Amino acid sequence: MSKSHEHAMTHEEMVTIAKQDLKTGVGKSVKHDSAAKQVTGEAVYIDDRLEFPNQLHVYARLSTQAHANITKIDLSPCYEFEGVAIAIQAKDVPGELDIGAILPGDPLLADGKVEYYGQPVIAVAANDLETARKAAHAAIIEYEELPAILDVKEALEKEHFVTESHTQQRGDSKAALAKAKHVISGDLEIGGQEHFYLETQISSVMPTEDGGMIVYTSTQNPTEVQKLVAEVIGVPMHKVVIDMRRMGGGFGGKETQAASPACMAAVIAHLTGRPTKMRLLRNEDMQQTGKRHPFYNQYTVGFDNNGVIQGADITVAGNCGYSPDLSSSIVDRAMFHSDNAYYLGDATVVGHRCKTNTASNTAYRGFGGPQGMMTIEHIMDEIARYLKKDPLEVRKANYYGEEGRNVTHYYQTVEDNFLPEITEQLERSSDYHARRKEIAEFNKQSPILKKGLAITPVKFGISFTATFLN
């Protein structure tokens, strides 16, 4: 269409274009591709697949100690159960034992030592899951208990980390805090969160000729499962085929931790030549797999009479569990989100990756971002209480703004900043100020039930520090 024609577009032409848009789905609700199958129950998940003839079922016996040396493993009692095909421990894995996602530290089966309550120690495969479970619990496993660190504060105090700490700094925060009119300090404990996906961790595998493997798996990272399955059975990646149709939920919980059942089933299929399936029982899935990272965050901020921050020292400490997993990137993201939408003045942000004797915490929606943003939002409320101001007034005063107040503590310039306009629209459309007054009156009259109202910005980081991932 020429520019002259574009300016002279008739009403009829615009109606015709609108009708075409409706045909393409623009401006109307479109069904999800799998919706019909999911609501009718026709959608096939891993546990819905028809079982292979001669298929084995795997059960892993989990550690009953948080931290201990394994002094004895006797698998002979497992074979007293009819239908048991094989029982394995760490030394029976034919290829690589470690299935760590980026850094090592995650043995498929505990190798001489357990580092958290619920760590897989042995695996038993039988004709049915119940027989495998009974046989696994008949094995003799003895431990020599070791001191365990279960609390993130203790890990922080002892500098017990899975990877080294990082610092992001702009200016001299100590000097800024010393000069600030007001200074407040505090800390914040942020709990973890169970993924509670509808479909527990599960994989079903079929050995192929030339030592290969077809793997039907519920994973958010098929390529990584392919790589790790190949490594544990000691074959090149091209001999492993991953079939990943759909997941019954993941939320990050199946990014790295789907590898364990896939690799366990593959090792047993490789050793026995039989198709093999591993489906975690719900309670054992929750024991064995990591959660959203709990954090312990500390802060000291200096600000003026208007609540504008002059300087900030923020420390974020993620409870990573026993291994690195994706914790370095998650704590990095918490650090990058420690400003949320606010200019922090001269700022120092330190991130610690604390090692505890718990299941290795892993990816979860937000990937550390929420744990970083919660602290600065808590700080905004604390400043407002301290100065007896409306929290929104304090937030707006600290928004990133014009030049001089538009560079983050990790030296990224904030461009295309529409925060003030969006906030103003929301204040108007929500009738914020009138509703705040009504709530204040209600709260004066109501000694038990209290109401609240807030407008809170959220920064959504869309990139990774490992550039190739972008």
SETI-772343 format. One record per residue (C-alpha): residue in three letters; chain; x, y negated, z. Coordinates in Angstrom, 3 decimals, padded with zeros to 6 digits. Each point is the difference from the previous one (the first is absolute). Layout:
# residues N
   res   chain         xx         yy         zz
   ALA       A          X          Y          Z
...
//
This chain:
# residues 470
   res   chain         xx         yy         zz
   MET       A    000.000    000.000    000.000
   SER       A    001.454   -003.413   -000.956
   LYS       A    000.238   -002.777    002.584
   SER       A   -002.558   -002.102   -001.862
   HIS       A   -002.450    002.915   -000.051
   GLU       A    000.692    000.686    003.694
   HIS       A   -001.073   -003.539    000.934
   ALA       A   -003.102    000.258   -002.184
   MET       A   -001.200    003.363    001.421
   THR       A   -003.789    000.194   -000.077
   HIS       A   -002.298    001.247    002.747
   GLU       A   -000.842    003.050   -002.123
   GLU       A    003.690    000.906   -000.355
   MET       A    000.537   -000.267    003.754
   VAL       A   -002.996    002.303    000.630
   THR       A    001.401    002.508   -002.502
   ILE       A    003.413    000.007    001.791
   ALA       A   -001.703    000.400    003.387
   LYS       A   -001.927    003.018   -001.310
   GLN       A    003.246    001.525   -001.288
   ASP       A    001.601   -000.527    003.432
   LEU       A   -002.890    001.844    001.640
   LYS       A    000.607    002.964   -002.306
   THR       A    003.681    000.106    000.999
   GLY       A   -000.773   -000.118    003.711
   VAL       A    001.030   -003.607    000.641
   GLY       A   -002.260   -001.429    002.692
   LYS       A   -001.765    003.213    000.918
   SER       A    000.611    002.916    002.348
   VAL       A    001.799    002.950   -001.595
   LYS       A    000.008    003.481    001.504
   HIS       A    003.268    001.467    001.230
   ASP       A    001.171    002.734   -002.401
   SER       A   -000.303    002.720    002.656
   ALA       A   -003.114   -001.324    001.743
   ALA       A   -002.504    002.465   -001.488
   LYS       A    002.188    003.013    000.794
   GLN       A    000.707   -001.231    003.529
   VAL       A   -003.603   -000.705    000.996
   THR       A   -001.229    003.313   -001.433
   GLY       A    002.788    002.008    001.596
   GLU       A    001.381    001.124   -003.371
   ALA       A    003.357   -001.762    000.509
   VAL       A    002.669    002.652    000.530
   TYR       A    002.527   -000.536    002.787
   ILE       A    002.891    002.355    000.743
   ASP       A   -001.963    002.096    002.501
   ASP       A   -002.851    000.352   -002.535
   ARG       A    002.204    001.690   -002.576
   LEU       A   -000.603    003.702   -000.608
   GLU       A    002.669    001.973    001.816
   PHE       A    002.562    001.954   -001.979
   PRO       A    000.109    003.803    000.250
   ASN       A    002.557    001.153    002.589
   GLN       A    000.163   -003.534    001.486
   LEU       A    001.790   -000.672    003.296
   HIS       A   -001.028   -002.514    002.673
   VAL       A    002.641   -001.854    002.050
   TYR       A   -000.107   -001.069    003.617
   ALA       A    002.822   -001.975    001.669
   ARG       A    000.728    000.442    003.715
   LEU       A    000.646   -003.421    001.496
   SER       A    002.400   -001.081    002.717
   THR       A   -001.309   -000.246    003.562
   GLN       A    002.919   -002.258    000.990
   ALA       A    000.636   -003.648   -000.894
   HIS       A    003.790    000.453   -000.041
   ALA       A    001.827    003.282    000.509
   ASN       A    002.634    002.387   -001.298
   ILE       A   -001.463    003.210   -001.428
   THR       A    001.781    002.797    001.871
   LYS       A   -001.848    002.988   -001.476
   ILE       A   -002.279    000.886   -002.915
   ASP       A   -001.214    003.590   -000.340
   LEU       A   -002.320    000.534   -002.981
   SER       A   -000.297    003.795    000.310
   PRO       A   -003.322   -000.095    001.957
   CYS       A   -001.593   -001.796   -002.986
   TYR       A    000.291    003.122   -002.135
   GLU       A   -002.093    002.056    002.430
   PHE       A   -003.138   -001.633   -001.485
   GLU       A   -001.495    001.718   -003.018
   GLY       A   -000.060   -002.291   -003.020
   VAL       A    003.119   -002.028    000.894
   ALA       A    002.262   -000.329   -003.036
   ILE       A    002.844   -002.157    001.335
   ALA       A    001.096   -002.138    002.973
   ILE       A    002.690   -002.634   -000.558
   GLN       A    002.168   -002.439    001.921
   ALA       A    002.354   -002.766   -001.139
   LYS       A    002.817    002.314   -001.122
   ASP       A   -002.361    001.788   -002.417
   VAL       A   -000.596   -003.072   -002.197
   PRO       A    001.855    000.833   -003.243
   GLY       A    000.824   -003.561   -001.083
   GLU       A    000.194   -003.362    001.770
   LEU       A   -001.532    000.002    003.487
   ASP       A   -000.456   -003.770    000.311
   ILE       A   -003.090   -001.508   -001.615
   GLY       A    000.608   -003.623    001.081
   ALA       A   -001.644   -002.452   -002.411
   ILE       A    002.810   -002.544   -000.375
   LEU       A    002.450    000.798    002.802
   PRO       A    000.697    003.433    001.525
   GLY       A   -001.395    000.998    003.390
   ASP       A   -003.098    002.082   -000.724
   PRO       A    000.825    003.729    000.002
   LEU       A   -002.772    002.174   -001.454
   LEU       A    000.371    002.219    003.097
   ALA       A    001.842   -001.026    003.178
   ASP       A    003.663    000.945   -000.286
   GLY       A    001.414    000.799    003.439
   LYS       A   -001.758   -002.942    001.633
   VAL       A   -003.530   -001.427    000.242
   GLU       A   -000.477   -003.762    000.125
   TYR       A   -003.732   -000.379    000.608
   TYR       A   -002.973    001.861    001.430
   GLY       A   -001.708    001.564   -003.004
   GLN       A    003.060    000.492   -002.227
   PRO       A   -000.232    003.162   -002.193
   VAL       A    002.456    002.645    001.255
   ILE       A   -001.022    003.165   -001.855
   ALA       A   -002.487    000.854   -002.747
   VAL       A   -001.913    003.255   -000.482
   ALA       A   -001.863    001.066   -003.126
   ALA       A   -002.737    002.638    000.021
   ASN       A   -003.013    001.135   -002.023
   ASP       A   -002.219   -002.391    001.986
   LEU       A    000.586   -003.097    002.129
   GLU       A   -001.201    001.474    003.297
   THR       A    002.429    002.928   -000.239
   ALA       A    002.826   -002.410   -000.828
   ARG       A   -000.921   -002.131    003.031
   LYS       A   -000.082    002.940    002.417
   ALA       A    003.263    001.388   -001.341
   ALA       A    001.769   -003.389    000.256
   HIS       A   -001.023   -000.334    003.647
   ALA       A    001.374    003.489    000.701
   ALA       A    003.528   -001.087   -000.975
   ILE       A    002.404   -000.623    002.894
   ILE       A    001.379   -003.550    000.068
   GLU       A    002.040   -001.277    002.943
   TYR       A    001.238   -003.526    000.672
   GLU       A    002.541   -001.906    002.072
   GLU       A   -001.708   -003.285    000.829
   LEU       A    001.794   -003.287   -000.759
   PRO       A   -000.845   -003.558    001.165
   ALA       A   -002.697   -001.537   -002.207
   ILE       A   -000.684   -003.642   -000.875
   LEU       A   -003.738   -000.428   -000.488
   ASP       A   -000.418   -003.758    000.430
   VAL       A    000.988   -002.673   -002.524
   LYS       A    001.105   -002.376    002.778
   GLU       A    002.409    002.610    001.377
   ALA       A    001.353    000.638   -003.510
   LEU       A    000.471   -003.747   -000.510
   GLU       A    001.758   -000.411    003.338
   LYS       A    002.349    002.927   -000.780
   GLU       A    000.471   -001.154   -003.639
   HIS       A   -001.146    003.438   -001.140
   PHE       A   -000.711   -000.674   -003.688
   VAL       A   -000.621    002.084   -003.142
   THR       A    001.692   -002.639   -002.209
   GLU       A    001.810   -003.262    000.687
   SER       A   -001.812   -003.176    001.032
   HIS       A   -000.462   -002.944   -002.380
   THR       A   -000.198   -003.775    000.508
   GLN       A   -001.657   -002.690   -002.124
   GLN       A    000.990   -003.545    000.930
   ARG       A   -000.609   -003.543   -001.173
   GLY       A    001.647   -002.876    001.867
   ASP       A    000.925    000.013    003.692
   SER       A   -002.966    001.312    001.993
   LYS       A    001.786   -000.302    003.356
   ALA       A    000.681   -003.705   -000.506
   ALA       A   -003.565   -000.584   -001.236
   LEU       A   -001.437    001.750    003.061
   ALA       A    002.230   -002.042    002.310
   LYS       A   -001.310   -003.256   -001.529
   ALA       A   -003.678    000.999   -000.204
   LYS       A   -002.547   -001.850    002.153
   HIS       A   -001.754    003.263    001.011
   VAL       A    001.297    003.582    000.075
   ILE       A   -001.937    003.224    000.618
   SER       A    001.187    003.604    000.063
   GLY       A   -001.798    003.309    000.064
   ASP       A   -000.268    003.483   -001.404
   LEU       A   -002.555    002.127   -001.767
   GLU       A   -000.503    003.760   -000.121
   ILE       A   -001.691    001.222   -003.181
   GLY       A   -001.306    003.560    000.001
   GLY       A    000.305    002.623   -002.728
   GLN       A   -002.829    001.475   -002.047
   GLU       A   -000.837    003.496   -001.235
   HIS       A   -000.659    000.213   -003.754
   PHE       A   -002.800    002.542    000.563
   TYR       A   -000.313    000.777   -003.696
   LEU       A   -003.016    002.264   -000.709
   GLU       A    002.204    002.644   -001.657
   THR       A    002.900    001.069    002.223
   GLN       A    003.493    000.526   -001.417
   ILE       A   -000.245    002.896   -002.450
   SER       A    001.782    001.658   -002.920
   SER       A   -000.505    003.152   -002.035
   VAL       A    002.869    001.338   -002.130
   MET       A    000.524    002.646   -002.653
   PRO       A    003.475    001.330   -000.851
   THR       A    000.767    000.092   -003.725
   GLU       A    002.561    001.803   -002.105
   ASP       A    003.629   -001.183    000.166
   GLY       A   -000.387   -000.931    003.680
   GLY       A   -002.326   -002.942   -000.614
   MET       A   -003.103   -001.091    001.898
   ILE       A   -003.426   -001.489   -000.748
   VAL       A   -001.062   -002.135    002.970
   TYR       A   -003.612   -001.105    000.581
   THR       A    000.314   -002.686    002.643
   SER       A   -001.768   -002.882    001.710
   THR       A    002.655   -002.714   -000.172
   GLN       A    000.468   -003.699   -000.689
   ASN       A    003.445    000.696   -001.437
   PRO       A   -000.006    002.905   -002.494
   THR       A    003.524   -000.732   -001.270
   GLU       A    001.485    000.167    003.483
   VAL       A   -001.764    003.312    000.716
   GLN       A    001.377    001.325   -003.300
   LYS       A    003.536   -001.057    000.954
   LEU       A   -000.152    001.419    003.526
   VAL       A   -001.627    003.300   -000.993
   ALA       A    002.752    000.456   -002.584
   GLU       A    002.659   -000.732    002.634
   VAL       A   -001.304    002.363    002.691
   ILE       A   -000.259    002.948   -002.410
   GLY       A    003.237   -000.935   -001.760
   VAL       A   -001.177   -000.516   -003.587
   PRO       A    000.125   -002.972   -002.429
   MET       A   -002.944   -002.428    000.119
   HIS       A   -001.232    000.969   -003.469
   LYS       A   -000.933    003.454    001.293
   VAL       A   -002.541   -001.488    002.449
   VAL       A   -003.403   -001.129   -001.301
   ILE       A   -002.239   -002.145    002.231
   ASP       A   -003.778    000.064   -000.487
   MET       A   -001.539   -002.920    001.892
   ARG       A   -003.671   -000.539   -000.870
   ARG       A   -001.327   -001.943    003.005
   MET       A    000.461   -000.514    003.728
   GLY       A   -002.537    000.104    002.785
   GLY       A    001.531   -003.179    001.436
   GLY       A    003.598   -000.943    000.590
   PHE       A    000.432   -003.642    001.127
   GLY       A    003.804    000.495    000.004
   GLY       A   -000.102    003.238    001.988
   LYS       A    000.615    002.039   -003.150
   GLU       A    002.785   -002.153   -001.447
   THR       A    002.888    001.888    001.631
   GLN       A   -001.617    002.483    002.365
   ALA       A   -001.841    002.003   -002.647
   ALA       A    003.410    001.456   -000.885
   SER       A    000.210    002.285    003.047
   PRO       A   -002.895    002.415   -000.785
   ALA       A    000.902   -000.034   -003.712
   CYS       A    003.630    000.893    000.739
   MET       A   -000.936    002.585    002.662
   ALA       A   -002.404    001.765   -002.357
   ALA       A    002.536   -000.171   -002.841
   VAL       A    002.799    001.552    002.103
   ILE       A   -002.254    002.913    001.001
   ALA       A   -001.279    000.461   -003.569
   HIS       A    003.603   -000.025   -001.224
   LEU       A    001.077    002.609    002.586
   THR       A   -003.016    002.295   -000.465
   GLY       A   -000.935   -000.543   -003.649
   ARG       A   -003.623   -000.480    001.099
   PRO       A   -002.316   -003.014   -000.353
   THR       A   -000.095   -001.887    003.292
   LYS       A   -002.211   -002.593    001.653
   MET       A    000.522   -002.202    003.051
   ARG       A   -002.825   -002.028    001.495
   LEU       A    000.605   -001.751    003.317
   LEU       A   -002.654    000.344    002.684
   ARG       A   -001.273   -003.417    001.069
   ASN       A    001.454   -000.006    003.529
   GLU       A    003.383    001.214   -001.253
   ASP       A    000.002   -002.479   -002.872
   MET       A   -000.414   -002.737    002.601
   GLN       A    002.848    001.405    002.135
   GLN       A    002.380    000.673   -002.845
   THR       A   -000.342   -003.124   -002.160
   GLY       A    000.842   -003.637    000.686
   LYS       A   -002.385   -002.927    000.357
   ARG       A    000.024   -003.760   -000.542
   HIS       A    003.060   -001.372    001.830
   PRO       A   -000.731   -001.356    003.477
   PHE       A    002.015   -003.208    000.551
   TYR       A    001.316   -001.890    003.003
   ASN       A    000.492   -003.649   -001.027
   GLN       A    001.494   -002.882    002.003
   TYR       A   -000.044   -003.718   -000.718
   THR       A    001.152   -003.413    001.159
   VAL       A   -001.365   -003.041   -001.854
   GLY       A    000.505   -003.732    000.411
   PHE       A   -002.627   -002.510   -001.187
   ASP       A   -001.065   -003.661    000.251
   ASN       A   -003.149   -001.590    001.453
   ASN       A   -001.942    000.826   -003.187
   GLY       A    000.939    003.673    000.233
   VAL       A    002.381   -000.188   -002.970
   ILE       A    002.738    002.623    000.409
   GLN       A    003.542   -001.418    000.095
   GLY       A    001.892    003.247    000.553
   ALA       A   -000.699    003.710    000.508
   ASP       A    001.799    003.116    001.173
   ILE       A   -001.974    003.135   -000.864
   THR       A    001.076    003.616    000.569
   VAL       A   -001.963    002.878   -001.506
   ALA       A    000.768    003.542    001.173
   GLY       A   -001.666    002.858   -001.839
   ASN       A   -000.462    003.381    001.675
   CYS       A    001.321    002.134   -002.865
   GLY       A   -000.190    003.406    001.628
   TYR       A    002.872    002.440   -000.378
   SER       A    001.135   -000.620   -003.618
   PRO       A    000.480   -002.862   -002.482
   ASP       A   -002.872    000.954   -002.378
   LEU       A   -001.080   -003.389   -001.487
   SER       A    000.561   -001.925    003.241
   SER       A    002.712   -002.363   -001.268
   SER       A   -002.307   -001.336   -002.709
   ILE       A   -002.959   -000.165    002.388
   VAL       A    001.920   -002.019    002.605
   ASP       A    001.356   -002.199   -002.824
   ARG       A   -003.557   -000.746   -001.059
   ALA       A   -000.985   -000.831    003.586
   MET       A    002.878   -002.489    000.000
   PHE       A   -001.045   -001.501   -003.353
   HIS       A   -003.554   -000.417    001.338
   SER       A    001.017   -001.504    003.351
   ASP       A   -000.795   -003.477   -001.349
   ASN       A   -003.312    000.985   -001.630
   ALA       A   -001.150   -003.360   -001.412
   TYR       A    002.068   -002.284    002.217
   TYR       A    003.211   -002.009   -000.219
   LEU       A    002.017    001.043    003.058
   GLY       A    002.557   -002.821    000.048
   ASP       A    003.464    001.304    000.923
   ALA       A   -000.663    003.700    000.397
   THR       A    001.717    003.266    000.839
   VAL       A   -001.841    003.283   -000.571
   VAL       A    001.661    003.242    001.114
   GLY       A   -001.272    003.468   -000.885
   HIS       A    000.883    003.185    001.915
   ARG       A   -000.753    003.558   -001.145
   CYS       A   -000.376    001.854    003.298
   LYS       A    000.503    003.759    000.226
   THR       A   -002.293    001.927    002.331
   ASN       A   -000.650    003.716    000.479
   THR       A   -003.384   -000.123   -001.703
   ALA       A   -001.260    000.948   -003.479
   SER       A    001.642   -002.138   -002.683
   ASN       A   -002.313   -002.935   -000.676
   THR       A   -000.638   -000.744   -003.631
   ALA       A   -001.762   -002.106   -002.615
   TYR       A   -003.427   -001.368    000.882
   ARG       A   -002.053   -002.618   -001.831
   GLY       A    001.722   -003.353    000.453
   PHE       A    003.365    001.753    000.445
   GLY       A    001.183   -002.125    002.965
   GLY       A   -001.643   -003.216   -001.183
   PRO       A   -002.872    000.069    002.531
   GLN       A    002.402    000.633    002.893
   GLY       A    002.025   -003.082   -001.004
   MET       A   -002.986   -002.291   -000.599
   MET       A   -001.721    000.914    003.274
   THR       A    002.833   -001.543    001.996
   ILE       A   -000.004   -003.421   -001.671
   GLU       A   -003.823   -000.111    000.143
   HIS       A    000.232    000.786    003.729
   ILE       A    002.528   -002.857    000.299
   MET       A   -002.423   -002.406   -001.719
   ASP       A   -002.703    000.858    002.530
   GLU       A    002.484   -000.369    002.886
   ILE       A    001.050   -003.475   -001.208
   ALA       A   -003.664   -001.014   -000.327
   ARG       A   -000.742    001.165    003.549
   TYR       A    003.108   -001.753    001.320
   LEU       A   -000.944   -003.329   -001.670
   LYS       A   -003.784    000.508    000.470
   LYS       A   -000.562   -000.402   -003.736
   ASP       A   -002.215    001.781   -002.523
   PRO       A    002.085    002.947   -001.291
   LEU       A   -000.905   -000.879   -003.616
   GLU       A    001.420   -003.505    000.507
   VAL       A    003.302    001.542    001.135
   ARG       A    000.016    002.445   -002.907
   LYS       A   -000.587   -002.743   -002.580
   ALA       A    002.734   -002.142    001.533
   ASN       A    002.487    002.832   -000.542
   TYR       A   -000.985    001.052   -003.545
   TYR       A    002.698    000.000   -002.649
   GLY       A   -000.210   -003.380   -001.747
   GLU       A    001.950   -002.436   -002.126
   GLU       A    003.741    000.050   -000.653
   GLY       A    001.912    000.343    003.257
   ARG       A   -002.707    002.237    001.430
   ASN       A   -000.296    002.514   -002.840
   VAL       A    002.937    002.394    000.468
   THR       A   -000.349    003.248    001.951
   HIS       A    002.469    001.257    002.607
   TYR       A    001.353    002.359   -002.696
   TYR       A    000.460   -002.914   -002.458
   GLN       A   -002.866    000.528   -002.406
   THR       A   -001.682   -003.168   -001.235
   VAL       A   -003.775    000.091    000.461
   GLU       A   -001.631   -001.149   -003.241
   ASP       A   -003.638   -000.394   -001.119
   ASN       A   -001.101   -000.471    003.594
   PHE       A   -003.783   -000.366    000.191
   LEU       A   -000.337    000.664    003.740
   PRO       A   -001.222   -003.497    001.008
   GLU       A   -002.697   -000.072   -002.714
   ILE       A   -001.179    003.555    000.724
   THR       A   -000.132   -000.687    003.746
   GLU       A   -001.965   -003.218   -000.532
   GLN       A   -002.534    001.851   -002.188
   LEU       A   -000.365    002.741    002.617
   GLU       A   -000.451   -002.522    002.827
   ARG       A   -002.792   -001.650   -001.975
   SER       A   -001.742    003.096   -001.324
   SER       A    000.127    001.826    003.345
   ASP       A   -001.115   -003.049    002.008
   TYR       A    003.015    000.781    002.172
   HIS       A    000.044   -003.021    002.321
   ALA       A   -003.719    000.027    000.865
   ARG       A    000.178    003.713    000.698
   ARG       A    003.064   -000.474    002.208
   LYS       A   -001.955   -002.515    002.104
   GLU       A   -002.938    002.380    000.308
   ILE       A    002.338    002.814    001.047
   ALA       A    001.690   -002.216    002.611
   GLU       A   -003.411   -000.821    001.495
   PHE       A   -001.040    003.668   -000.027
   ASN       A    003.232    001.077    001.707
   LYS       A   -000.475   -002.581    002.787
   GLN       A   -003.406    001.509    000.765
   SER       A    001.018    003.667   -000.430
   PRO       A    002.372    001.325    002.697
   ILE       A    000.401    003.480   -001.555
   LEU       A   -000.858    000.020   -003.715
   LYS       A    002.237   -002.345   -002.010
   LYS       A   -000.009   -000.988   -003.655
   GLY       A    002.842   -001.093   -002.266
   LEU       A    000.606   -001.366   -003.473
   ALA       A    003.219   -000.388   -001.973
   ILE       A    001.281   -000.798   -003.474
   THR       A    003.302    001.801   -000.515
   PRO       A    002.260    000.089   -003.071
   VAL       A    001.612    003.236   -001.156
   LYS       A    003.135    000.262   -002.117
   PHE       A    000.150    003.054   -002.260
   GLY       A    003.538    000.890   -001.057
   ILE       A   -000.012    001.758   -003.366
   SER       A    003.657    000.879   -000.556
   PHE       A    002.709    002.275    001.377
   THR       A    003.525   -000.781    001.153
   ALA       A    001.216    002.881   -002.215
   THR       A   -000.347   -001.881   -003.275
   PHE       A   -000.425    003.101   -002.172
   LEU       A   -003.273    000.809    001.795
   ASN       A   -001.542   -003.148   -001.484
//
